[in-house]
Amino acid sequence: MKNAPTAAYSITIKVSLDNVPGTLGRFAVAVGAAGGNIAAIPGFEAKGPVVVRAIDVHCRDEDHAKSLASAVGEVDGVTVVEWWDRTFRLHEGGKIEVNPLCSVADADDLAMAYTPGVARVCMAIHDDPSLAHEYTIRKNTVAIVTDGTAVLGLGDIGPLAAMPVMEGKALLFKEFAGVDAFPLCLATTDPEEVIETVIRVAPTFGGINLEDIAAPAAFEIEERLKAALDIPVFHDDQHGTAVVCLAALENSLRVVGKEMSDLSVVISGVGAAGMAIGRILIDSGVGEIVGCDRLGAIHSGRDGLNFAKEWFAEHTNRDRKAGTLSEVLAGADVFIGVSAPNLLDASDLRTMAGDPIVFAMANPDPEIRPEAADGLAAVMATGRSDFPNQINNVLAFPGIFRGSFDAKATTITEGMKLAAAVAIAGCVSDEELDARHVVPSVFDRSVAPAVAAAVADQARLEGVVRA
């Protein structure tokens, strides 16, 4: 089954069209015949013997884009002047920049922003270090830290190649919650060096967002940084995914009429995200949880368990179920996938309990495609934007840090994560709720403020805030 055209593989084709009847039509037909989808024809106006326009077209993948650009160039009356990949063009020069918050228009401005006036602020912070959260960028700035060992679905691609993802994360922080963020891509995969580096740069930042760090090192890095620092530390691959997953599950249960305590949940993938999902589901009172990795179901005493999976085995699968993913999925109410593509097919879903809930979140290709689950899953969700019910961390992390900063929180607790999940779920009204809408859109601007308010309130309730 071919993937649908998507903006992720869109191109812009600059074409010269003969200004005679039918030329544009032939171009459009050629795009469609080649499997593309015209996304935009900006500012089209036909004057003179030819019309030169840049036309945006969605494609399936890079090879498809090349073949499509070649195909339309063969159309009578159409000349391809040039074409380019829109995604690469968007990333040229990076996606973020630093802007000043005050002007330096004259000597008075300079005297306050820099020497000699700045010395007064420096000494005030020297006398009371907590003032750094009021009079420096610490008040609203997050470091996005990665070692590049587990980037999206790409794996260990290193710090340089990880930079576009970290820039994108910074862009989302600013766009959705007004939080300033900056990438720190580290040229080391040694957990000790990562921890030491973050501790050394921490005076610059008000929060630490760990990103795309492979398990099990990710668990040790987060726990030790949380213990060492008095600012929020949050591994988004773990907790952001878990928070949004829980929100989607809460609303899915409203659709199918089941209770959290009665559920049997199978999680495919017990790395950073799978571990955090398991933890938050335990805290939410899920009845049964079984995790699976490449060797099958995880249970106490099984071979091939690292320290994190040993914890998972001790706290889940009380009946010590064993077997493959397909085998333990039989009779389950919920499948949650954070692992690898194409692990399941329709026959696997037919063995699940009635009205199964399927969250296939592997990116870019899910454990089972929605087309294969159609008519079988009562609720289907993925991590992709081109299907309904996108479980996307952007629903969580901007608001979580916004709320943490607003409350002057010193950490991010399990209670704050649960509060965030409840807030996200609550952004889908009773009137909006259905099987294709169990999580709000990532572009719903009410989400981040709702999450921020809930997280800030919970932080104050738990007393994890600076005076």
N, C-alpha and C positions, 0 to 999 in steps of 0.2 A: 504494500500500500504506500503510495507516494505521499510525502508530507505536503501540506497546503502551503501556498505562498505566504510569506511573512515579511514584516518590515525589517526583521533581523538580517534578511538577505536582499534588501531592496537596492535597486540601482537607479541612477538618473541617466537617461539617454538623451543627449543633445542631438536633435534631428533637424534636417532641412526637408520640409515637405513642399512638394509642388502645389501651388495654390490653384488646384483644379478639383472639381467635384469628385469625391470618393477617395482621395488620397489618405485623409485622416482615418476614414473608415477602414481602408485596407491595412493601415498601420495597426489599428486596434484589433482587427481580426487576426493579424499575424501574432500579436502579443498573446491573445487568448489561445490561438492554436498551439503556441509554444509552451502553454501552461502558466503564463504570467498573469498578473492582475494589475491593471493600471490604477495607481493610487492617487495621482494628481496630474493635471495639465494646467499649470499656473499661467494666468494672464494670456489666454489664447485669443488672438485677434488676427484674422486673415487679411493682409494688405500686401500688395505687390505680387511678383511672380512666385516667390517662395516664402514660406513661413518657417522661421527657426525658433524652436522651443525646446526647453529641457523638461522631459516627461519622466515622472517617477513611476517605477514598476516594481511590484513585489515579486520575488522569485522564491524557489524552494531551497536552493543552496548555491554555493559558489560556481559549480560547474554549470548549473542551470542558468545562472546569470550570464555566463559567457556565451552559451549556446543561444540564449534568447537575443542578446545584443547582435549576434551574428545573423540570426534569422530575420530580424526586422530590417537589416541592411539590404536584404535581397528583395524587398518589396518595391514594386514599380513606383517611382516618384518619391521614394524615401532615401535620404542619404544620412547615414549615421556620422555626425561630425566627431563626436567623442562620447564616451560613457564612463561613469565612475561608480564605485561602491559607496553608497550613502553612509553606511556604518563607519567605514574607515574615514570618510570625509568629516563626519561628526567628531571623530576623535583627534583630528589634526591639532597639534599644539596642546593637547590635553583638554579636560572638561571643567577645570576649576582655576581660580586665580585669587589673589589676595587683594582686598580693597581697603582703603583707609576709612576709619569711622569719624575722623575729624580733619579739618582742613589745616594747612600750614600756609596761610596767605600773607602773613606779615611777621614782624619781629615779636609781637606779643604772643601770637600763636606758637611760635618756635620756643619762646621762653617757658611756656606752660607744657607743651607736648614733649619737649626735650630739655636740654640744660638751660638755665639752672633749676627751673621749677620741678623737673622730674625727680630731683634728688629728695625733695620732701616726701614724695610718694614712696620712693625706695626705702627711706628710713622708717616710714610708718609701717610698711610691710615687714621690715627687719624687726621692729618692736612687737608687731602682732602679725604673724604669718598668715592668719586666717583672712586678713585683708586682701591677700592675693586673689581670692575668689570674688572680690568686689572691684578691684582696681587694675586687673590684668585680664588677658583673654582666657584665663582659667575659668572665668565665670560661664563661658559658653562654648568651650572648644574641646573637641574629642580627637584623640589620636586613633587612627584606624591602623592597627598593627597586624602585619602578616609576615610569615616566612615563605609564603608561596608554595606550601607543600600539599595543599588540598583545595585548589582553586576551582570553584563551580564543579562542573563535571569533567574538568580537564586534568585534574590530579596535580602532581608535583611538577610545576612548570617554572618555579623559581620566582624570585622577587621582582625582577624586571618585567617579566611577562604578566605578573599579577597586578602591576600598577593600574592598567585601565579599569580593572574591577574595583580597586580601592578608590580611584577617582570617582567612579560612578557612585560608590557608596557615599562619598563626601557630598556629591551633588544632591543625592536624595535626602541626606541629613538637612541640608540647607533649604531645599525646596519644600519639604513637608513639615519641618518643625523649626526652621530658623536657627538650627544648630550649626556652628562652624566646625568643620572637621578637616583633618589633613592626613594623607597617607604616610605611613612609615613602613616601607617595604625593606625588611632586614635581610642582609646577606649572611644568614646563618640558619642552620636547622637544629642547632644544639639548644635544647630547652633552657639550660642554664644561662646561655648567652642571651637568649630572647628575654628571659626574666630579668637579668642584670641590666640589659639595655633599656627595657621599659621603665624599670625603677629609676635609672639615671635620668631619663628624659621626662619623667612624670611631673616635675615642678612646672613644666610648661603647659600642662593640660589639666582640664577639670574632669575628664573621664577617659577611659580606655575601652575601645571597641576592638576585641580580638576577632580576626577574620581569616577564614581559609587556612587554618592550621590543622594539620592532620592529627587524628587520634592515634594512640592515647596521649601523646605529648600535650595536646590541647587541654586535657583535663588538669594535668599537673601545673601547666603554665597559668591557667585561670585561677586555680585554688591558691597557689602561692602568691600571685599578684594581689588577689583579694585580701590575703592575710597581711601583705606588706604595705599596701597603700590605703590611704584614707579617702579615696575617690572611687566612684563607680567603675567597676570592671565587668565587662559583659562580652561573652563569646557568642556573637550573633548567630553563627552557624548552629550552635546548640539551642540557645534559649529563644532567639527570635523565631526560629522554625517551630519550636515547641509551643510557644505562646499562640501563634496564629493557628497551628494545628488544633490546639485545644479549643480555641474560639470556633473554628469550623465544625469540630465535633459536637460542641454544645448545641449549635444551631441545627446540625444534622439530626441530632436526637429529637429535636422538636418536630422535624419533618417526619421521621419514621415512628415516633411515639415510643421510644425506648428510654431506659434509665441508665445512667452512668454505672451504677453498681451492678447491673445485670450483664454488662458487656463482656464479650470475649474478643480481645484485640490481638492481632498478629502484626508485629513490626518487622519489616524486612530492612536490614541494615542497622547494625548496632555500633556505629561510629559516633562521631560527635553529636549529630542531630538525633539519631535513634536513641542514644543514651538519655539525652535531655527530654525527648518526648516520653520515654518510659518514666522518667522521674516525675514529670508534671502530671502524667496520667495517674500514677500512684497517689500523688497528693490530691488528685481530684476524685479519688474513690472508685476507679475502674475495677471491675470485678476480677478479670483475668487478663494477664498480659504475657504473651510469648514472643520472644525476640528470635530472629533468625539471621545468621551470617552465612558465609560461603559453605560452612560445614553443616548447616542445618540448624535445628532448634537449639537454643542455649538453655542449659539446665545445670544445676549443681553437679560437679564431678565430671563434666564433659571435658575432653581434651581441647587444647588450642584456645584457652581463655587467657587474655591479659588481665591485669588488675582491675580494669574498668568493667570488663565483661564478667569477671567473677562477682563484682558487686551486683551487676544486673541479674546474674543467675540466682544470687541469694535472695533477691527481692521480687522476683517474678517467677512465672511458670511453676507454681506450687505443686502441680501434679506431675512435674518432670516429664512433660511431653517431649518425645524425640522424633526425629524424622526430617524430611525435606520441607521446604516452604510449602509446597503444594499439599503435602500430607497434613501438616498442622493447621493449614488454613481451613480444612473441612470443619464446618459447624461454627466458624467464627462469625461474629457480627460485623467486625471492622478490620479492614486491611489498611495499614499505613506503610508506604514504601518510601524509603530514603536511601536507595541502594543503587540499582543498575537497571538499564532498559530491558524490556521484553522478557521479564521473568515469569509472567502469568499469561494465560489465555482465557477464553470464554469458559472453557471446561472447568477451570479452577474456581471461577466465580459461582458456577452452578452448584458447587459443593458447600458454599457458605450458608449461613442461616438466612432466614427470610429477610427481605429488605436490606441487603448488605450495603455497607458504607465503604467506599473505596477511595482512598487518598493515595494516588500514585504520583509521587512528587520528585522522582529522579529527573534531573535536567541535563541536557535538553530533551531527552527521550524518556518517557515514563515507563514504569514497570509493566503497565498495560495501557494501550491507547484508549481514549474515550470511545472511539468508534467500535472497538472490540467489546467494550463493556456496556454498550448501549442496549437497553432493554433488560439488563441483568442487575446493574447496580442501582439501588434506590437513590443514592447520592454519589456523584463522581466528582472528584477534585484532582487537580494537578498543580505543578509549580509553574505552568506556562500561562502566558497572557492571551493566547489565541484560543483558549477553551474556557467555559464557565468555571467559576469557583477556583480562582487562582490563589493558592496558599503562598503568599509572598511576604517575606520578612519586612518589607517596607511598611506594612500595616502595623508593625510593632516597634522596631528599634528607634525611629525618630521620636515617637511619643514617649517611649520609655526614658530616653535620655533627656528630653525636654522636661518631663515631670521630675526626673531626678535633679536636674539643675534648678528648677523652680522651687523645689523643697529644700535645696542645699543638702541633698542626701550624700552620705559617705559610702554607701554601698547599694547594691541592688539585690533585694531579698527574694526568696521564693514567693512570699506573700505579694510583693510588688508585681511579679510576673503573673501570678494568678489574677490579680486585679486588672492587669493589662488585657488578659484574655477575655475576662468578663466584659470589659469596656468595648473591645473589638466586636464581640458577639452582639452586644447591645446596639451597635450601629446598624444592624439589619432589623428593620421594624417588622412587626407581625404582618403587615400588609405586603411587604417586600419579600418575606421569607418563602422560598420554595426550593425544590431540589436543585435548581440551577443557580440559586442565590443564597448560599449559606455563609458567605463572607462578604464584607463590603468591597467595593471596587478600590483598587489601589489609588485611584484618583478622587476618592471621596474625601473631601477636605475636612469633614467632621471627625475623622478617625483620630488623627494625631492629637488634636486638642482633648478629645475624650479620653484617650489613653494617658496623656500627660496629667490630666486632672486626677484620674483614678490612681496613678502611680504616686503622684505627689501626696495625695491624701493617705495612702497606705504607708508611705515612708514616714510621714508625721505620726501616724497611729502607732507604728512600731518604734518610733523614737530614734531612727537611724539618720538623723539630720544634725548639721552643725548648729550651734546656738546662734 
